[in-house]
Amino acid sequence: MKSPNAPIERTIVLLGAGNANLQVIRWWAMDPISGTELLLISDTLMMPYSGMLPGCLAGLYRIDDVMIDVGRLCAKAGVRLIHARATKVNTVAKVVELEGRPPLRYDLLAVNIGSQPHVPIEPGARAHSLLLKPLHTLTTRADALDDRIAQSGQPSRLVCVGGGASGFEITMALRKRYGHHANLSYEILVSGDRVLSGAAPGVSDLCAQILAEQGIAVRHGARVSGGDGRVLQLESGQAVPYDICVWATPAAPLELIQASGFETTTRGFIRAHDTLQTLSDPNVFAAGDCVTLESSPDLPKAGVFSVREGPVLWDNLKAAVSGDELRPYRPQKLYLFLLNASDGTAVMSYGSAAGRGKWVLAWKNFIDRKWMRQFHDLYLDPDDDPDADSMRCGGCGAKLGHEILYRVLKRLEIPAHPSILAGVSTGEDAAVQRLPEGRVAVQTVDFFREFLADPYLFGRIAALNALSDVYAMHATPLSALATVTIPYAGSRVREEQLYQSLSGAVETFRQHDVVLAGGHSSESVDFQLGFTVTGHADETTLFRKSALKDGDNLIVTKPLGTGALMRAVTLGQCAAEWYRAVVEGMLVSNRDAASVLAELGVAACTDVTGFGLAGHLVEMLTASSCRATLQISSIPLYDGLVQVLARGVRSTLHDDNATIAARILSPAGQIPAWLFDPQTSGGLLAGVPATRADEALEALSASGYAHAACIGTVEACKAGESPGLRLRVE
């Protein structure tokens, strides 16, 4: 993580990835506040720019043009991303409460969570509604309705509730998007006597003219009071039938505001001073649609104001840290807004001035793309791969290479003991000690540097990775001891980091009936976490690396790619969908996979971690005096792995792992780089009798291992042959 050199003494939390908070992240990338860490809590990894979304719906922009990859932006800026849904702000305890995980402490908080449309019908009646929020799923939901219209084949009605700027733009965009449906009619319900009633008359007249040109009806004085899934009820007593209802009604506050007990307006929005400090607490700032300024209670809920609040928010966060005077935000009395008509033109409004034309659309496109470039250019810079020694990998990518470890262990000449059944001398990843009555104790230790900016997720995955060695021997874990090093920082910052990481670990251990029995913590230059896990097993049913048999099929239970993808995360090169999938994969336990394999009588198994698939498989082949043939096309890979490897992104352990290439024969003369990619919380690799391979894959899939695959076969070494791998590429 990028951070100032001074010890971290305080934490600023940004709640929500709105326009103002995104600007704070961008400025932080250029000049972080000394002695401070910055965190973003966001329930989405992709944030669209609302000003370009109608154009995207109309086909003017690609989805990538209008999206900001929040994860990549945070990685490049040195901001910790907490991908979670906030449920409440407790200003007394100074924490943000999160769904399904521990609360997060802050010193300063900036709330920029937006708003939602007011929808006066029951949630159960919204199956045919198109809500504008959340914005990041709008295009997907619009596509689903497109399919519904196509399947209907009957005359259909699209009704938009709300005749403001968003109602105009979205209806026009959908008219363009759904223009191929001859059976679809359009109508806008306006509560007043004209569309865009808050704009100058000239702007309102232009928009009314455009709607008429496109055959979009406008019903005035139509205030919706309720309705069901097919009919809207108006205050006048009229009923308006619809097949698709678009809600572009005035903004309403999100539930989090009321749950947090903020001082609010009668409409429920956070009340704030001109400095953007809330009336509830001077340590909590608010910006964008979620806030109403005391000096400007009638300020429209428009993105232009959130954008202008961004610089003030950044300056005032810095001032709050340094003790300097805060500056006020003064909303501009005259402001420009440009509306995309989705017909090749746009409408301009500036005070009483109005205009329409292709030139207005070109102007709007220039402004919008300039806004997006300041974020895209930050994380799409291709020259962003630092020297490997200046940013070493975390997780299993931070482990020592296999050859180094092997040479050191050989030099140590560790004596044998009759009670130690397996361990260093046999090449196993966990030590096995004989106990009375045929039982054995299984112990393993796992420890690595931080590889995720979210300490709670880091703790969860670190615990899963430590448990994996126990499951890879078909043992049952009982207890764990933690070893933690925390970077030099203020006591509250250290406490929070320790609390978050161990909370994640305890949650993982709780799910696996494992007790965190103790441990040790200390200060260091970076954040590291590990666990010593103790379990037990029946000696006769242990999995061994040395138990591969001639004719076995090789089955792997998870995709490969965590090493390179986690490296890409630190470089800001991992796309949101790749990040989401690889984190979900690392959170999958190997417990159920081990149970499935044991029920099928499997004896040979290991987990794929730091040495990569090739390294761990060669360990098994060497211990079993076997050779293997891998079908390259059958090996599952995480999405994005091939792309990041093609850019030269590799884990810092990759080259050490690649020394095993001398044991691999490839007919094409090339060996895929992902065979050497170190895995964190990787899957199991097992030798399964060929007669039971299909049964194993079916059972693994039913147990949640959707990517489990048969990747090759095993054969015993012939006389004079050495254990090794052969690749089949067809």
C-alpha positions in Angstrom: 0.0 0.0 0.0 1.2 3.5 -0.9 1.3 5.7 2.3 3.2 8.6 3.8 6.5 7.8 5.6 5.3 9.0 9.0 3.7 6.4 11.4 -0.1 6.2 10.9 -1.8 8.0 13.7 -5.3 8.5 12.3 -7.9 7.1 9.9 -10.1 8.9 7.4 -12.9 6.8 6.1 -14.8 7.7 2.9 -18.3 6.2 2.9 -19.6 5.8 -0.6 -18.0 6.2 -4.0 -19.7 9.4 -5.0 -18.2 12.2 -7.1 -16.8 14.1 -4.1 -15.2 11.1 -2.5 -13.7 9.9 -5.8 -12.0 13.2 -6.2 -10.5 12.9 -2.6 -9.0 9.5 -3.7 -7.5 11.1 -6.8 -5.9 13.9 -4.8 -4.7 11.5 -2.2 -2.8 9.7 -4.9 -0.9 12.8 -5.7 -0.4 14.1 -2.1 -1.4 11.8 0.8 -1.8 13.3 4.2 1.2 12.5 6.5 0.5 10.2 9.4 -2.9 9.2 8.0 -4.5 6.3 6.3 -7.5 6.6 3.9 -10.2 3.9 3.6 -13.1 3.7 1.2 -16.2 1.7 2.1 -18.1 0.9 -1.1 -20.7 -1.8 -1.8 -19.8 -1.7 -5.5 -16.5 -2.2 -7.3 -17.6 -0.4 -10.4 -19.1 3.1 -10.2 -20.7 4.7 -13.3 -20.6 8.4 -14.0 -24.3 9.5 -13.9 -23.7 12.2 -16.5 -22.7 9.6 -19.2 -25.1 6.9 -18.2 -28.0 8.0 -20.5 -25.6 8.1 -23.4 -24.5 4.6 -22.5 -28.1 3.4 -22.5 -28.6 5.0 -25.9 -25.5 3.3 -27.3 -23.3 6.4 -27.6 -20.8 5.0 -25.1 -19.4 1.6 -24.2 -20.0 0.5 -20.7 -16.3 0.8 -19.9 -16.4 4.4 -21.0 -18.8 5.4 -18.2 -17.4 3.1 -15.4 -14.8 3.9 -12.8 -13.1 0.7 -11.5 -13.1 1.6 -7.8 -10.7 -1.2 -6.8 -8.1 -0.2 -9.4 -8.4 3.5 -8.5 -7.9 2.7 -4.8 -4.9 0.4 -5.5 -3.1 3.1 -7.5 -3.9 5.8 -5.0 -2.8 3.9 -2.0 -6.3 3.8 -0.5 -7.6 0.8 1.4 -10.8 -0.5 -0.2 -13.4 -2.1 2.1 -15.9 -3.8 -0.2 -18.9 -4.0 2.1 -22.4 -2.6 2.6 -22.6 0.0 5.4 -25.8 -0.2 7.6 -25.2 2.6 10.2 -22.8 5.3 11.4 -22.4 5.4 15.1 -21.0 8.9 15.8 -20.7 8.2 19.5 -18.4 5.2 19.1 -16.9 6.7 15.8 -17.5 3.5 13.8 -19.3 2.6 10.6 -21.3 -0.6 11.1 -21.1 -3.1 8.2 -23.3 -5.9 7.0 -21.9 -9.3 8.0 -18.6 -8.1 9.5 -17.2 -6.0 12.3 -17.7 -2.2 12.5 -14.9 0.0 11.2 -13.4 2.8 13.3 -12.7 6.3 12.0 -11.2 9.6 13.1 -12.8 11.6 10.3 -15.6 10.4 8.1 -16.9 11.7 4.7 -20.3 10.5 3.7 -21.0 10.6 -0.1 -23.7 7.9 -0.6 -26.1 9.5 -3.0 -29.8 9.1 -2.8 -32.6 6.9 -4.2 -35.8 7.7 -6.2 -39.0 8.0 -4.2 -41.2 5.0 -5.2 -44.7 5.1 -3.7 -45.5 1.5 -4.4 -44.8 -1.6 -2.4 -41.4 -3.4 -3.1 -43.3 -6.6 -4.0 -45.0 -4.7 -6.9 -41.8 -3.6 -8.5 -41.2 -6.5 -10.9 -41.9 -4.3 -13.9 -40.2 -1.2 -12.6 -36.8 0.2 -13.7 -35.2 2.1 -10.8 -32.4 4.4 -11.8 -30.4 3.4 -8.6 -28.2 1.5 -8.2 -26.6 3.1 -11.3 -24.0 0.4 -11.8 -26.7 -2.2 -12.6 -29.0 0.0 -14.7 -27.8 -1.2 -18.1 -28.1 -4.8 -17.1 -31.7 -4.3 -15.8 -32.6 -2.4 -18.9 -31.5 -5.4 -21.0 -33.7 -7.7 -19.0 -36.7 -5.5 -19.8 -35.7 -5.4 -23.4 -35.9 -9.2 -23.5 -39.4 -9.1 -21.8 -40.7 -6.7 -24.4 -39.4 -8.9 -27.2 -41.0 -12.0 -25.7 -44.3 -10.3 -25.1 -45.2 -9.5 -28.8 -48.2 -7.5 -27.5 -48.6 -3.7 -27.4 -46.6 -2.5 -24.4 -46.5 0.8 -22.5 -43.4 2.3 -21.0 -44.3 5.0 -18.4 -41.7 7.3 -16.8 -42.7 8.8 -13.4 -41.0 12.2 -13.2 -40.5 14.9 -15.8 -37.2 16.4 -14.5 -33.8 16.3 -16.1 -33.3 12.6 -15.3 -36.8 11.6 -16.5 -36.2 13.4 -19.8 -32.7 11.9 -20.4 -33.6 8.4 -19.4 -36.8 8.2 -21.4 -35.1 9.5 -24.5 -32.2 7.1 -24.0 -34.6 4.2 -23.6 -36.6 5.4 -26.7 -33.3 5.1 -28.6 -32.4 1.7 -27.0 -35.8 0.1 -27.5 -36.5 1.8 -30.8 -36.6 -1.6 -32.6 -39.7 -2.5 -30.7 -42.7 -1.3 -32.8 -45.1 -2.5 -30.1 -43.8 -0.1 -27.4 -45.3 3.3 -26.6 -43.9 5.9 -24.2 -45.4 8.4 -21.8 -43.9 10.7 -19.1 -46.0 11.6 -16.0 -45.3 15.1 -14.8 -46.7 16.4 -11.5 -46.7 20.1 -12.7 -47.7 21.8 -15.8 -44.4 21.4 -17.8 -41.4 19.1 -18.1 -38.2 20.3 -16.3 -40.3 22.8 -14.3 -37.2 23.8 -12.3 -35.4 25.0 -15.5 -35.7 28.2 -17.5 -38.9 28.2 -19.7 -36.7 28.0 -22.9 -35.1 24.8 -21.7 -38.5 23.3 -20.8 -39.9 24.3 -24.2 -37.0 22.7 -26.0 -37.3 19.4 -24.1 -41.1 19.3 -24.7 -40.4 19.8 -28.4 -37.9 16.9 -28.5 -40.3 14.6 -26.7 -43.0 15.4 -29.2 -40.7 14.8 -32.1 -40.0 11.3 -30.7 -43.7 10.5 -30.2 -43.3 10.5 -26.4 -46.5 11.6 -24.7 -46.5 13.9 -21.6 -49.3 13.8 -19.0 -49.3 16.9 -16.9 -50.7 17.2 -13.3 -50.1 13.5 -12.9 -48.9 13.0 -9.3 -48.5 9.3 -8.5 -49.9 8.3 -5.1 -49.5 4.5 -5.3 -50.1 1.5 -7.4 -49.3 -2.2 -8.0 -47.3 -4.2 -10.5 -49.5 -3.2 -13.5 -51.3 0.1 -12.7 -50.3 3.4 -11.2 -52.8 5.4 -9.2 -52.8 9.2 -9.5 -53.9 11.6 -6.8 -56.6 12.7 -9.3 -58.2 9.3 -9.1 -57.0 8.2 -12.6 -55.3 4.9 -13.2 -52.4 4.6 -15.6 -51.6 1.1 -16.8 -48.1 0.2 -17.7 -45.8 -2.7 -18.7 -42.5 -1.0 -17.7 -42.4 1.8 -15.2 -39.2 4.0 -15.0 -38.9 5.9 -11.7 -37.2 9.2 -12.1 -38.9 10.9 -9.1 -37.3 13.4 -6.8 -34.5 12.1 -4.6 -35.2 10.3 -1.3 -32.6 9.6 1.4 -31.1 6.1 1.9 -32.1 4.1 5.0 -28.5 4.4 6.4 -29.1 8.1 7.2 -32.1 7.5 9.5 -30.5 4.4 11.1 -27.5 6.6 12.0 -29.5 9.2 13.8 -28.0 12.2 11.9 -29.7 15.5 12.3 -31.8 15.7 9.1 -34.2 17.8 7.2 -38.0 17.1 7.1 -37.3 15.1 3.9 -34.6 13.0 5.7 -31.4 14.4 4.3 -28.3 15.0 6.4 -28.0 18.6 7.6 -24.6 20.2 7.2 -22.7 23.5 7.5 -21.2 25.2 4.6 -17.9 23.5 5.6 -19.7 20.2 4.7 -19.4 19.2 8.4 -22.6 17.7 9.6 -24.6 19.3 12.4 -24.5 16.0 14.2 -20.7 15.8 14.5 -17.9 18.0 13.2 -15.8 14.9 12.6 -18.3 13.7 10.0 -18.5 15.4 6.7 -21.2 14.9 4.0 -21.4 15.7 0.3 -23.6 15.2 -2.7 -27.2 14.2 -2.9 -27.3 12.8 0.7 -26.8 16.3 2.3 -28.7 19.6 2.6 -26.7 22.7 3.4 -28.1 24.9 6.1 -27.4 28.0 4.0 -28.8 26.5 0.7 -31.8 24.3 1.7 -33.3 24.4 -1.9 -30.1 23.4 -3.7 -31.1 20.8 -6.4 -29.9 17.2 -6.0 -27.6 17.4 -9.0 -24.2 15.9 -9.8 -22.7 19.3 -10.7 -22.8 20.3 -7.0 -21.2 17.1 -5.8 -18.4 17.7 -8.3 -17.9 21.2 -7.0 -18.0 20.0 -3.4 -15.1 17.6 -4.0 -12.3 20.2 -3.7 -13.8 21.7 -0.6 -14.1 18.3 1.0 -10.5 17.5 0.3 -9.3 20.8 1.6 -11.4 20.5 4.8 -10.3 17.0 5.5 -6.7 18.2 5.4 -7.5 21.2 7.5 -9.3 19.1 10.1 -6.1 16.9 10.4 -3.8 19.9 10.6 -6.0 22.1 12.8 -6.3 24.8 10.2 -9.4 26.8 9.4 -12.0 25.1 7.2 -13.3 26.8 4.1 -17.0 27.0 3.1 -18.6 25.7 0.0 -20.4 28.4 -1.9 -22.8 26.9 -4.5 -22.6 28.8 -7.8 -25.8 30.7 -8.5 -25.5 30.1 -12.2 -24.5 26.7 -13.4 -24.3 24.9 -16.7 -26.1 21.7 -17.3 -26.2 19.7 -20.5 -28.8 17.1 -21.3 -28.3 14.3 -23.8 -31.3 13.9 -26.0 -30.1 10.6 -27.5 -31.1 11.8 -31.0 -27.7 13.2 -32.0 -28.3 16.5 -30.1 -28.1 17.8 -26.6 -29.9 20.6 -24.7 -27.9 23.4 -22.9 -29.1 25.4 -19.9 -27.3 28.2 -18.3 -29.4 30.6 -16.3 -32.1 31.8 -18.7 -30.1 30.8 -21.8 -31.1 27.7 -23.7 -29.8 25.9 -26.8 -29.9 22.7 -28.7 -27.8 21.1 -31.3 -25.0 18.6 -32.3 -22.5 21.2 -31.0 -24.0 21.0 -27.5 -23.7 17.2 -27.6 -20.0 17.6 -28.7 -19.5 20.0 -25.8 -21.1 17.7 -23.3 -19.1 14.7 -24.6 -15.8 16.8 -24.2 -16.6 17.7 -20.6 -17.7 14.2 -19.6 -14.8 12.4 -21.2 -12.4 15.0 -19.5 -14.0 14.1 -16.2 -13.5 10.4 -16.7 -10.0 10.7 -18.0 -8.7 12.1 -14.6 -9.7 8.7 -13.1 -9.0 6.4 -16.0 -5.5 7.9 -16.6 -4.6 7.3 -13.0 -5.1 3.6 -13.1 -4.7 2.8 -16.8 -1.1 4.1 -16.9 0.8 1.2 -18.6 4.1 2.2 -17.0 3.2 1.1 -13.5 5.2 -2.0 -12.8 7.7 -1.1 -10.1 10.9 -2.9 -9.5 10.1 -6.3 -8.0 12.3 -5.7 -5.0 10.5 -2.5 -4.1 7.1 -4.1 -3.9 7.3 -7.7 -2.9 4.2 -9.9 -3.1 2.2 -10.9 0.0 0.3 -14.1 0.6 1.8 -17.3 -0.6 3.6 -15.3 -3.2 5.8 -14.0 -0.4 7.1 -17.4 0.6 10.7 -18.7 -0.1 11.2 -20.6 -3.2 11.1 -24.4 -3.2 14.8 -24.9 -4.0 16.0 -22.5 -1.3 13.9 -24.2 1.3 14.9 -27.7 0.2 18.6 -26.8 0.4 18.3 -25.3 3.8 16.3 -28.2 5.3 18.9 -30.6 3.8 21.8 -28.8 5.5 20.0 -28.8 8.9 20.2 -32.6 9.3 17.1 -32.7 11.4 17.2 -36.0 13.4 14.4 -38.5 13.1 12.1 -39.5 15.9 9.9 -42.5 16.2 6.8 -40.5 17.2 7.1 -38.1 14.2 5.3 -40.0 11.4 5.5 -37.2 8.7 6.9 -33.8 8.3 10.1 -32.2 7.0 11.8 -35.5 6.3 9.0 -36.8 4.2 8.2 -33.5 2.4 4.7 -33.0 3.9 3.3 -29.6 4.6 2.0 -30.6 8.0 3.8 -32.5 10.8 2.2 -35.7 12.0 2.8 -37.0 15.5 1.7 -40.4 16.8 -0.7 -40.4 19.7 -2.1 -43.3 21.7 -4.8 -45.6 20.3 -3.9 -45.1 16.7 -4.6 -41.4 16.5 -2.1 -38.8 15.3 -1.6 -35.1 15.9 -1.3 -32.9 12.8 0.4 -29.6 13.1 1.2 -26.9 10.5 2.2 -23.3 10.5 1.5 -20.7 7.9 2.5 -17.0 7.9 2.6 -14.3 5.3 2.7 -10.6 4.5 -0.5 -8.7 3.8 -1.8 -9.1 0.2 -5.2 -7.5 0.5 -6.0 -3.9 1.6 -9.0 -5.1 3.6 -7.6 -6.5 6.9 -10.9 -8.4 7.7 -10.7 -10.3 4.4 -7.0 -10.8 4.8 -7.7 -12.4 8.2 -10.3 -14.7 6.8 -8.2 -15.9 3.9 -5.0 -16.2 6.0 -6.9 -18.5 8.4 -8.4 -20.6 5.5 -4.9 -20.9 4.0 -3.5 -22.2 7.3 -6.3 -24.7 7.7 -5.8 -26.0 4.2 -2.6 -27.9 5.1 -4.6 -29.9 7.7 -7.4 -30.7 5.3 -4.9 -31.6 2.6 -3.9 -34.5 4.9 -7.5 -35.5 5.8 -7.2 -34.3 9.4 -9.6 -32.4 11.6 -8.3 -29.0 12.9 -8.9 -28.2 16.6 -7.1 -25.1 17.6 -4.9 -22.3 16.3 -2.3 -19.9 17.6 -1.9 -16.5 15.9 1.3 -14.7 15.1 0.8 -11.1 14.0 3.1 -8.2 13.2 1.6 -4.7 13.0 3.3 -1.7 11.3 4.4 1.1 13.4 1.4 3.3 14.0 -0.7 5.0 16.7 -2.2 2.8 19.3 -5.8 3.2 18.0 -4.7 2.4 14.4 -2.8 -0.7 15.5 -5.7 -1.8 17.7 -8.2 -1.5 14.8 -5.9 -3.3 12.3 -5.4 -6.2 14.8 -9.1 -6.3 15.6 -10.2 -6.3 11.9 -7.7 -9.0 10.9 -8.3 -11.3 13.9 -12.1 -10.8 13.6 -11.8 -12.2 10.0 -9.7 -15.1 11.3 -12.1 -15.9 14.2 -15.0 -15.9 11.8 -13.3 -18.5 9.6 -12.3 -20.6 12.6 -15.8 -20.4 14.0 -17.2 -21.8 10.7 -14.7 -24.7 11.0 -15.2 -25.4 14.7 -11.6 -24.3 15.4 -10.6 -22.4 18.6 -8.2 -19.5 18.5 -6.3 -20.5 21.6 -3.6 -17.9 21.8 -0.7 -16.3 19.9 1.8 -13.6 19.8 1.9 -10.0 18.4 4.7 -7.5 17.8 5.5 -4.4 15.8 7.3 -4.5 12.5 7.7 -2.6 9.2 4.7 -4.3 7.6 1.5 -6.2 8.3 2.0 -10.0 8.6 -0.4 -12.6 9.9 0.0 -16.4 10.4 -1.4 -19.3 12.3 -0.1 -22.5 13.9 -2.9 -25.0 13.5 -3.2 -28.3 15.5 -5.5 -31.1 14.6 -5.9 -34.8 14.7 -6.5 -37.7 12.4 -6.7 -41.5 12.0 -3.2 -42.6 10.9 -4.7 -45.2 8.5 -6.7 -42.6 6.5 -4.2 -39.8 6.2 -3.7 -38.3 2.7 0.0 -38.5 1.6 1.9 -36.9 -1.2 3.7 -40.2 -1.7 0.5 -42.2 -2.4 0.0 -41.6 -6.2 -0.6 -44.8 -8.1 -0.2 -45.8 -11.7 -3.4 -45.0 -13.6 -4.6 -42.3 -11.2 -6.4 -39.3 -12.6 -5.2 -35.9 -11.3 -8.0 -33.7 -10.1 -7.7 -30.1 -8.9 -10.6 -28.4 -7.0 -10.0 -24.7 -7.7 -8.7 -22.5 -10.5 -5.2 -21.1 -10.6 -4.1 -17.5 -10.7 -4.2 -15.9 -7.2 -0.5 -15.0 -7.3 -0.5 -12.9 -10.5 -3.9 -11.5 -9.9 -3.1 -10.3 -6.4 0.1 -8.8 -7.8 -2.1 -7.1 -10.4 -4.3 -5.8 -7.6 -1.4 -4.0 -5.9 -0.5 -2.5 -9.3 -4.0 -1.3 -10.0 -4.2 -3.7 -13.0 -6.9 -6.1 -11.8 -10.3 -5.4 -13.2 -13.3 -5.4 -10.8 -14.8 -8.6 -12.1 -11.5 -10.4 -11.9 -10.9 -9.2 -8.3 -14.4 -10.3 -7.2 -14.0 -13.8 -8.6 -10.5 -14.4 -7.2 -11.5 -13.2 -3.7 -14.6 -15.4 -3.7 -12.4 -18.3 -4.7 -9.9 -17.7 -1.9 -12.8 -17.7 0.5 -13.8 -21.2 -0.4 -12.7 -23.8 2.2 -11.0 -27.1 1.3 -12.8 -28.9 4.1 -15.7 -30.3 2.0 -13.4 -31.2 -0.9 -11.2 -33.3 1.5 -14.3 -35.0 2.8 -15.5 -35.9 -0.7 -12.1 -37.3 -1.7 -11.8 -39.3 1.5 -15.2 -40.9 0.9 -14.0 -42.1 -2.5 -10.9 -43.7 -0.9 -8.4 -41.2 -2.2 -4.9 -41.6 -0.6 -2.8 -39.1 -2.5 -3.5 -35.4 -2.0 -1.9 -32.0 -1.3 -3.0 -28.4 -1.5 -1.8 -26.1 -4.3 -0.2 -23.0 -2.6 3.1 -21.2 -2.7 5.1 -23.5 -5.1 2.3 -23.4 -7.7 0.7 -26.3 -9.5 3.9 -27.5 -11.1 5.9 -27.4 -7.9 3.4 -29.2 -5.7 2.7 -31.8 -8.4 6.4 -32.5 -8.8 6.7 -33.0 -5.1 4.0 -35.6 -5.2 5.5 -37.3 -8.3 9.0 -37.4 -6.7 7.6 -38.9 -3.4 5.6 -41.4 -5.4 8.2 -42.4 -8.0 5.7 -41.5 -10.8 5.4 -39.3 -13.9 2.3 -37.4 -15.0 0.8 -36.1 -18.2 -1.2 -32.8 -17.9 -3.9 -31.7 -20.4 -3.2 -28.0 -20.5 -6.6 -27.1 -21.8 -8.4 -28.8 -18.9 -6.7 -26.8 -16.1 -9.1 -24.2 -14.7 -7.8 -20.6 -14.5 -9.3 -17.5 -12.8 -10.7 -14.9 -15.3 -8.1 -12.3 -16.0 -5.0 -14.5 -15.3 -4.0 -14.9 -19.0 -4.4 -11.1 -19.5 -2.3 -10.0 -16.6 0.4 -12.5 -17.4 0.5 -11.3 -20.9 1.3 -7.8 -19.5 4.2 -9.2 -17.7 2.5 -9.1 -14.3 3.9 -12.0 -12.1 4.2 -12.8 -8.5 7.7 -12.2 -7.0 7.9 -15.9 -6.2 7.2 -16.8 -9.8 10.8 -17.0 -11.0 11.8 -19.2 -8.1 8.9 -21.6 -8.8 9.9 -21.7 -12.5 13.2 -23.4 -11.7 11.2 -26.6 -11.7 10.8 -26.2 -15.5 13.7 -28.6 -16.1 11.4 -31.4 -14.9 8.7 -30.5 -17.5 8.6 -31.7 -21.1 6.4 -29.7 -23.5 6.0 -30.7 -27.1 5.5 -27.1 -28.1 8.7 -26.1 -26.3 6.8 -23.5 -24.2 5.5 -23.9 -20.7 2.5 -21.8 -19.6 3.6 -19.3 -17.0 0.5 -20.0 -14.8 1.9 -23.5 -13.9 4.4 -21.6 -11.7 2.0 -19.1 -10.2 1.9 -19.3 -6.4 -1.5 -19.8 -4.9 -3.0 -18.3 -1.7 -5.8 -20.4 -0.4 -5.6 -22.6 -3.4 -7.4 -25.8 -4.1 -6.6 -29.5 -3.4 -4.7 -31.6 -5.9 -5.5 -35.3 -5.7 -4.8 -38.6 -7.4 -8.1 -40.4 -7.9 -8.5 -43.9 -9.3 -9.6 -43.6 -12.9 -12.8 -45.6 -12.3 -14.0 -43.0 -9.7 -12.8 -39.8 -11.4 -16.3 -38.9 -12.9 -17.9 -39.7 -9.6 -15.4 -37.4 -7.8 -16.0 -34.5 -10.2 -19.8 -34.9 -9.8 -19.5 -34.9 -6.0 -17.1 -32.0 -5.9 -19.4 -29.9 -8.1 -22.4 -30.7 -5.9 -20.3 -29.6 -2.9 -19.7 -26.2 -4.4 -16.5 -26.7 -6.3 -17.8 -25.6 -9.7 -14.3 -25.4 -11.3 -13.1 -28.8 -10.2 -11.5 -30.6 -13.1 -9.6 -33.6 -14.2 -6.3 -32.2 -15.5 -4.1 -35.3 -16.2 -3.1 -38.8 -15.6 -0.3 -40.6 -13.6 1.9 -43.5 -14.6 4.6 -45.2 -12.6 8.2 -44.5 -13.5 9.8 -47.2 -15.7 13.3 -48.4 -14.9 15.8 -45.5 -15.3 13.1 -42.8 -15.5 13.0 -39.8 -13.2 9.8 -38.3 -11.9 8.6 -35.4 -14.0 5.8 -33.9 -16.1 4.8 -34.0 -19.7 2.3 -31.5 -21.2 -0.3 -32.2 -23.7 -1.4 -29.1 -25.5 -3.9 -30.2 -28.1 
